[in-house]
Amino acid sequence: MTALPHITAAQRRARLVRRHLLAPSVREKAPEAAADALVGLHATDPATVFLAAAARMHAPTAGAVEAALYGTPAGRPAGGQPAGAPALARIRCMRRTMFVVPAPLAPAVHAATAGGHAHRHRTDAMARLHDALGWDARRYAAVEHATLQALTAHGAATAVQLAAAIPDLREQIITFPGKPYESRQRASTPVLGVLAAEGRIRRARPAGSWTSAQFRWAPARPLPEVPVAEAKTELARRYVAAFGPVTVDDVRWWTGWTLTDTRKALAATGAQAVELDEGTGYSLPEHLDVPDDAPEPSAALLPGLDPTPMGWRHRGWYLDGDHTKALFDRNGNIGPTIWWNGRIVGAWAQQPHGHINHHFLTDPGREGRAAVATEIERLTAFLGGVRVTPCYRTPLERRLSAPPSGARTAG
């Protein structure tokens, strides 16, 4: 039996740095190119999109990311898209999580992930509103119709504005009754959630700065239909190209698919088996003979929920297991991290006055510390005084973001 090609952890880290644009020489000019390199950028936290793109761009600006997300003025095409058209699409997809993906890829991503859940999402929402408020199917349809009419008339509106115009959307429902995390929400939340999951409405510019989570909603053009099997093959191929070599467990975790669907899609890509420290992995054939030379030694400051640290189920080749509790919250969400040559070596956070505080969990040496200092200056310039607080707080991020009297700049 022929032995499988062995890909070491060091080779994987070199590929990570190059493919994920974590060195100055491989950075991109446009935010849509950064998103394309990683299939998509996590978008649950609005700031993550901007910070993840900025970390991978030569000369990032918030305006460039906003133009890619929400469209450009007429006569100023972006990334090959028609003038005024967004180059990036914000959709709920992998693991029912918000991502920003290149607009041309959105139909396949939606079909491969969210498309199969849309009917269940609608059924669940209607059941919740029936149980909590007594809404029947006729009333739900009437509220939904009124919501779409309001958006068509106004072009875009926040959930608060829609609730002000449509009284039914203001009704309160209790989520997770009797649980420690019981809370109240307006009926607008499930109604808008279903319309978004079905691709009938989209998130437009927020009512505030680029860090705001109070999005306006706008009517959306239906995404072109893509056969599900074809879509899953395309998404698996894109994932393996960006993150490979990967294990079956990695693909299943990242996509949220069943094991059967994962194996079918992976096989359809033509990916070939390789040997990893974790066991059998898979790489696209065209990547097996590509040299694994890393770019220049490099540092990167990545935001919470960045797609790179959240890209694999098995992380031991770029993350020391002893550092997990400090960097992740209880639900598995990672906070802001510091990288050196494809490995997580620390964390960073902003203090109330905007200063970027950091701490090394592993000493990267003199060259690494100097490179991190340069990246801190670059990130500070990009923020330009904007204060960013991750939506998911982690133990180390909380400590580093405390006022100077309660925390000391480390490293």
C-alpha positions as CSV (number, residue, x, y, z in Angstrom):
1,M,0.0,0.0,0.0
2,T,1.3,3.4,-1.0
3,A,1.9,5.7,2.0
4,L,-0.2,8.9,2.1
5,P,1.6,12.2,1.6
6,H,2.4,13.6,5.1
7,I,1.8,17.3,5.7
8,T,3.3,18.6,8.9
9,A,1.9,21.2,11.3
10,A,4.7,23.6,10.1
11,Q,3.6,23.2,6.5
12,R,0.0,23.8,7.4
13,R,0.9,27.0,9.2
14,A,2.8,28.2,6.2
15,R,-0.2,27.5,4.0
16,L,-2.4,29.3,6.5
17,V,-0.3,32.5,6.5
18,R,-0.2,32.6,2.7
19,R,-3.8,31.6,1.9
20,H,-5.4,33.7,4.7
21,L,-3.3,36.7,3.8
22,L,-1.6,37.1,7.2
23,A,1.7,38.5,5.8
24,P,2.2,42.0,4.3
25,S,3.4,40.5,0.9
26,V,0.2,38.5,0.4
27,R,-2.4,41.1,1.5
28,E,-5.1,42.3,-0.9
29,K,-6.3,45.7,-2.0
30,A,-10.1,45.1,-1.8
31,P,-12.2,43.7,1.1
32,E,-14.1,41.4,-1.3
33,A,-10.7,39.8,-2.2
34,A,-10.0,39.2,1.5
35,A,-13.5,37.6,1.9
36,D,-12.9,35.5,-1.1
37,A,-9.7,34.1,0.2
38,L,-11.5,32.8,3.3
39,V,-14.8,31.9,1.5
40,G,-16.4,34.4,3.8
41,L,-16.0,36.6,6.9
42,H,-17.9,36.0,10.1
43,A,-20.6,38.7,10.5
44,T,-22.4,38.0,13.7
45,D,-20.5,40.8,15.2
46,P,-20.6,43.7,12.7
47,A,-17.1,44.9,13.7
48,T,-15.6,41.6,12.8
49,V,-16.2,42.1,9.1
50,F,-14.3,45.4,9.1
51,L,-11.5,44.2,11.3
52,A,-11.0,40.9,9.6
53,A,-10.9,42.6,6.2
54,A,-8.6,45.3,7.4
55,A,-6.1,42.8,8.8
56,R,-5.7,41.4,5.3
57,M,-5.6,44.6,3.2
58,H,-2.7,46.7,2.2
59,A,-4.3,50.1,2.9
60,P,-7.6,49.4,4.6
61,T,-10.3,52.0,5.2
62,A,-13.8,51.6,6.8
63,G,-15.2,53.3,3.7
64,A,-13.8,50.7,1.4
65,V,-15.4,47.9,3.4
66,E,-18.8,49.8,3.6
67,A,-18.7,50.2,-0.2
68,A,-18.2,46.5,-0.7
69,L,-21.0,45.7,1.8
70,Y,-23.6,48.2,0.8
71,G,-22.7,49.3,-2.7
72,T,-20.9,52.2,-4.3
73,P,-22.3,55.4,-5.9
74,A,-23.0,55.3,-9.6
75,G,-19.9,55.4,-11.7
76,R,-17.7,53.9,-9.0
77,P,-17.7,50.1,-9.7
78,A,-16.2,47.9,-7.0
79,G,-14.5,44.6,-7.6
80,G,-16.0,44.0,-11.0
81,Q,-19.6,44.4,-9.7
82,P,-21.9,46.8,-11.5
83,A,-21.9,50.3,-10.2
84,G,-23.9,50.6,-7.1
85,A,-24.1,46.8,-6.5
86,P,-22.6,45.4,-3.3
87,A,-19.6,43.2,-3.9
88,L,-20.3,41.3,-0.7
89,A,-23.5,39.6,0.5
90,R,-24.4,39.2,4.2
91,I,-26.4,36.0,4.7
92,R,-27.1,33.4,7.3
93,C,-25.4,30.2,6.2
94,M,-22.8,27.9,7.7
95,R,-24.1,26.6,11.1
96,R,-26.9,29.1,10.8
97,T,-24.4,31.8,11.5
98,M,-24.1,35.2,9.8
99,F,-21.3,35.5,7.2
100,V,-20.3,38.0,4.6
101,V,-19.5,36.2,1.3
102,P,-18.5,37.4,-2.2
103,A,-21.8,38.2,-4.0
104,P,-21.2,35.8,-6.9
105,L,-20.8,32.9,-4.4
106,A,-23.9,33.8,-2.3
107,P,-26.4,31.6,-4.3
108,A,-24.3,28.5,-3.9
109,V,-23.6,29.1,-0.2
110,H,-27.2,29.8,0.5
111,A,-28.3,26.6,-1.3
112,A,-25.7,24.5,0.4
113,T,-26.5,25.6,3.9
114,A,-29.5,27.9,4.7
115,G,-31.8,26.7,1.8
116,G,-32.7,23.5,3.5
117,H,-33.5,25.2,6.8
118,A,-35.7,28.0,5.5
119,H,-38.9,25.9,5.7
120,R,-38.2,24.7,9.2
121,H,-37.3,28.3,10.3
122,R,-40.7,29.5,9.1
123,T,-42.5,26.6,10.8
124,D,-40.7,27.2,14.1
125,A,-41.4,31.0,14.0
126,M,-45.1,30.5,13.2
127,A,-45.4,27.9,16.1
128,R,-43.7,30.3,18.5
129,L,-46.0,33.2,17.6
130,H,-49.0,30.9,17.8
131,D,-48.1,29.6,21.2
132,A,-47.1,33.0,22.6
133,L,-49.6,35.3,21.0
134,G,-52.3,33.2,19.4
135,W,-51.3,34.1,15.9
136,D,-52.9,31.8,13.3
137,A,-51.5,31.3,9.7
138,R,-53.8,34.1,8.3
139,R,-52.6,36.7,10.8
140,Y,-48.9,35.7,10.3
141,A,-49.3,36.1,6.6
142,A,-51.0,39.5,7.0
143,V,-48.2,40.8,9.2
144,E,-45.6,39.5,6.9
145,H,-47.3,41.2,3.9
146,A,-47.5,44.5,5.8
147,T,-43.8,44.3,6.6
148,L,-42.8,43.7,3.0
149,Q,-45.1,46.6,1.9
150,A,-43.6,48.9,4.4
151,L,-40.1,48.1,3.2
152,T,-41.0,48.5,-0.4
153,A,-42.5,51.9,0.4
154,H,-39.6,53.2,2.4
155,G,-36.7,51.4,0.8
156,A,-35.1,50.5,4.1
157,A,-36.1,50.6,7.8
158,T,-34.9,49.4,11.2
159,A,-36.9,46.8,13.2
160,V,-37.8,49.6,15.6
161,Q,-39.1,51.7,12.7
162,L,-41.1,48.8,11.3
163,A,-42.6,48.1,14.7
164,A,-43.7,51.7,15.0
165,A,-45.5,51.4,11.7
166,I,-47.0,47.9,12.2
167,P,-48.5,47.4,15.7
168,D,-48.4,43.6,15.5
169,L,-44.6,43.7,15.3
170,R,-44.5,45.4,18.7
171,E,-46.1,42.5,20.5
172,Q,-43.9,40.9,23.1
173,I,-43.0,37.2,23.3
174,I,-41.0,35.3,25.9
175,T,-38.1,33.2,24.8
176,F,-36.9,30.2,26.7
177,P,-39.5,30.6,29.5
178,G,-38.4,29.3,32.9
179,K,-34.7,29.2,31.9
180,P,-32.0,31.3,33.5
181,Y,-31.6,33.0,30.1
182,E,-35.3,33.8,29.7
183,S,-35.8,37.0,27.8
184,R,-38.4,39.1,26.0
185,Q,-38.4,40.0,22.3
186,R,-40.7,41.7,19.9
187,A,-42.6,39.7,17.3
188,S,-40.5,41.6,14.7
189,T,-37.5,39.4,15.5
190,P,-38.9,36.0,14.2
191,V,-40.9,37.6,11.4
192,L,-37.8,39.5,10.0
193,G,-35.6,36.4,10.7
194,V,-37.8,34.2,8.5
195,L,-37.9,36.8,5.7
196,A,-34.1,37.1,5.8
197,A,-33.5,33.3,5.9
198,E,-35.6,33.0,2.8
199,G,-33.6,35.8,1.1
200,R,-36.6,38.1,0.7
201,I,-35.1,40.9,2.7
202,R,-31.5,41.8,3.5
203,R,-29.5,43.8,6.0
204,A,-28.7,47.3,4.7
205,R,-26.6,50.0,6.2
206,P,-26.8,50.2,10.0
207,A,-28.4,53.1,11.8
208,G,-25.1,54.3,13.2
209,S,-21.4,53.7,12.7
210,W,-19.8,50.6,11.2
211,T,-19.7,49.0,14.6
212,S,-23.5,49.3,15.1
213,A,-25.7,46.1,15.2
214,Q,-28.9,48.1,14.5
215,F,-29.3,47.3,10.9
216,R,-31.8,48.7,8.5
217,W,-33.8,46.1,6.5
218,A,-34.4,46.4,2.8
219,P,-36.1,44.3,0.1
220,A,-33.9,41.8,-1.6
221,R,-33.8,40.2,-5.0
222,P,-34.2,36.4,-4.8
223,L,-31.0,34.6,-5.2
224,P,-30.6,32.4,-8.3
225,E,-31.4,28.8,-7.6
226,V,-28.5,26.3,-7.5
227,P,-29.0,22.6,-7.2
228,V,-28.2,21.5,-3.7
229,A,-25.7,18.8,-4.5
230,E,-23.9,21.1,-6.9
231,A,-23.9,23.9,-4.3
232,K,-22.5,21.6,-1.5
233,T,-19.7,20.4,-3.8
234,E,-18.8,24.0,-4.7
235,L,-18.8,25.1,-1.0
236,A,-16.7,22.0,0.0
237,R,-14.2,22.7,-2.7
238,R,-13.9,26.4,-1.8
239,Y,-13.4,25.4,1.9
240,V,-10.8,22.8,1.2
241,A,-9.0,25.2,-1.2
242,A,-8.9,27.9,1.5
243,F,-8.4,25.8,4.7
244,G,-7.0,22.5,3.4
245,P,-5.7,20.1,4.3
246,V,-8.7,19.4,6.5
247,T,-10.3,16.4,8.2
248,V,-13.8,15.2,7.6
249,D,-14.6,16.4,11.1
250,D,-13.3,19.9,10.1
251,V,-15.6,20.1,7.1
252,R,-18.6,18.8,9.0
253,W,-18.1,21.2,11.9
254,W,-17.5,24.3,9.6
255,T,-20.5,23.7,7.3
256,G,-22.9,22.3,9.9
257,W,-23.8,19.4,7.5
258,T,-24.6,15.8,8.4
259,L,-21.7,13.3,8.2
260,T,-23.3,11.7,5.1
261,D,-23.6,15.0,3.3
262,T,-20.1,16.0,4.3
263,R,-18.6,12.8,2.9
264,K,-20.5,13.1,-0.3
265,A,-19.6,16.7,-1.0
266,L,-15.9,16.1,0.0
267,A,-15.7,13.1,-2.4
268,A,-17.3,15.1,-5.2
269,T,-14.5,17.7,-5.0
270,G,-11.9,15.1,-5.9
271,A,-9.9,15.9,-2.8
272,Q,-7.1,13.4,-2.1
273,A,-6.2,11.9,1.3
274,V,-3.1,13.0,3.1
275,E,-1.7,12.2,6.5
276,L,-1.9,14.8,9.3
277,D,-1.0,14.7,13.0
278,E,-4.8,14.4,13.7
279,G,-5.2,11.5,11.3
280,T,-6.4,11.4,7.7
281,G,-6.9,14.8,6.0
282,Y,-7.9,15.9,2.5
283,S,-6.3,18.4,0.1
284,L,-7.2,19.3,-3.4
285,P,-4.9,17.6,-5.9
286,E,-3.6,20.8,-7.3
287,H,-2.3,21.8,-3.9
288,L,-0.3,18.7,-3.2
289,D,2.7,19.7,-5.3
290,V,2.6,23.4,-4.3
291,P,5.7,24.5,-2.3
292,D,5.0,25.1,1.3
293,D,7.4,28.0,1.6
294,A,6.0,30.5,4.1
295,P,6.0,34.2,3.3
296,E,8.2,36.5,5.3
297,P,7.9,36.3,9.1
298,S,4.7,38.0,10.0
299,A,2.3,39.1,12.8
300,A,-1.4,39.7,12.6
301,L,-4.0,41.1,15.0
302,L,-7.3,39.3,14.2
303,P,-10.7,40.2,15.7
304,G,-13.1,38.1,17.8
305,L,-14.9,35.5,15.6
306,D,-12.3,35.9,12.8
307,P,-12.8,33.1,10.2
308,T,-9.2,31.9,10.5
309,P,-9.2,30.7,14.2
310,M,-12.8,29.6,13.7
311,G,-12.1,27.7,10.6
312,W,-11.2,24.2,11.9
313,R,-12.6,21.8,14.4
314,H,-9.1,20.5,15.3
315,R,-6.8,23.4,16.3
316,G,-3.8,21.9,18.0
317,W,-1.5,22.7,15.1
318,Y,-2.0,26.5,15.5
319,L,-3.3,26.9,19.1
320,D,-1.8,25.7,22.4
321,G,-4.6,23.8,24.1
322,D,-3.6,25.3,27.5
323,H,-4.6,28.7,26.1
324,T,-8.2,27.8,25.1
325,K,-9.9,28.8,28.3
326,A,-8.4,32.3,28.1
327,L,-9.2,32.9,24.5
328,F,-12.7,31.3,24.1
329,D,-16.0,31.9,25.8
330,R,-18.1,29.1,27.2
331,N,-19.9,28.7,23.8
332,G,-16.7,28.3,21.8
333,N,-16.5,31.8,20.4
334,I,-12.9,33.1,20.2
335,G,-11.9,36.6,21.2
336,P,-9.3,38.9,19.5
337,T,-6.0,37.1,18.9
338,I,-2.4,37.8,18.1
339,W,-0.7,35.6,15.5
340,W,3.0,35.1,14.7
341,N,4.0,32.9,11.8
342,G,0.7,31.1,11.6
343,R,0.3,30.4,15.4
344,I,-1.8,32.1,18.0
345,V,0.6,33.6,20.6
346,G,-1.6,36.1,22.5
347,A,-4.6,38.3,22.7
348,W,-5.4,42.0,22.4
349,A,-8.3,44.3,23.4
350,Q,-9.1,48.0,23.5
351,Q,-9.3,49.9,26.7
352,P,-12.0,52.5,27.2
353,H,-9.9,55.4,25.9
354,G,-9.0,53.4,22.8
355,H,-5.5,52.2,23.6
356,I,-4.8,48.6,22.3
357,N,-3.7,46.5,25.2
358,H,-2.1,43.1,24.5
359,H,-0.7,40.1,26.2
360,F,1.6,37.3,25.0
361,L,0.7,33.7,26.0
362,T,3.8,32.5,24.2
363,D,6.8,34.8,23.7
364,P,7.3,35.3,19.9
365,G,10.9,36.6,20.5
366,R,12.3,40.0,19.7
367,E,11.4,39.9,16.0
368,G,7.9,38.8,16.8
369,R,7.3,41.5,19.4
370,A,8.5,44.2,17.0
371,A,6.2,42.9,14.3
372,V,3.2,42.9,16.7
373,A,4.0,46.5,17.7
374,T,3.9,47.5,14.1
375,E,0.5,45.8,13.7
376,I,-0.8,47.6,16.7
377,E,0.1,50.9,15.2
378,R,-1.5,49.8,11.9
379,L,-4.8,48.8,13.6
380,T,-4.8,52.0,15.7
381,A,-4.6,54.0,12.5
382,F,-7.4,52.1,10.9
383,L,-9.7,52.5,14.0
384,G,-9.0,56.2,14.0
385,G,-10.5,56.6,17.5
386,V,-13.4,54.2,17.1
387,R,-14.0,52.0,20.1
388,V,-14.7,48.3,19.4
389,T,-16.1,45.9,22.0
390,P,-16.6,42.3,20.9
391,C,-20.1,41.0,21.2
392,Y,-18.8,37.8,22.8
393,R,-16.5,38.5,25.7
394,T,-13.7,36.1,26.6
395,P,-11.8,36.0,29.9
396,L,-8.5,37.4,28.6
397,E,-10.2,40.1,26.5
398,R,-12.2,41.3,29.5
399,R,-9.0,41.6,31.6
400,L,-7.1,43.4,28.8
401,S,-10.0,45.8,28.1
402,A,-10.2,47.0,31.7
403,P,-9.2,50.6,32.4
404,P,-5.4,51.1,33.0
405,S,-5.8,51.1,36.7
406,G,-7.2,47.5,36.5
407,A,-5.0,46.2,33.7
408,R,-1.4,46.6,32.6
409,T,-0.1,46.5,29.1
410,A,1.7,43.2,28.8
411,G,4.2,41.7,26.4
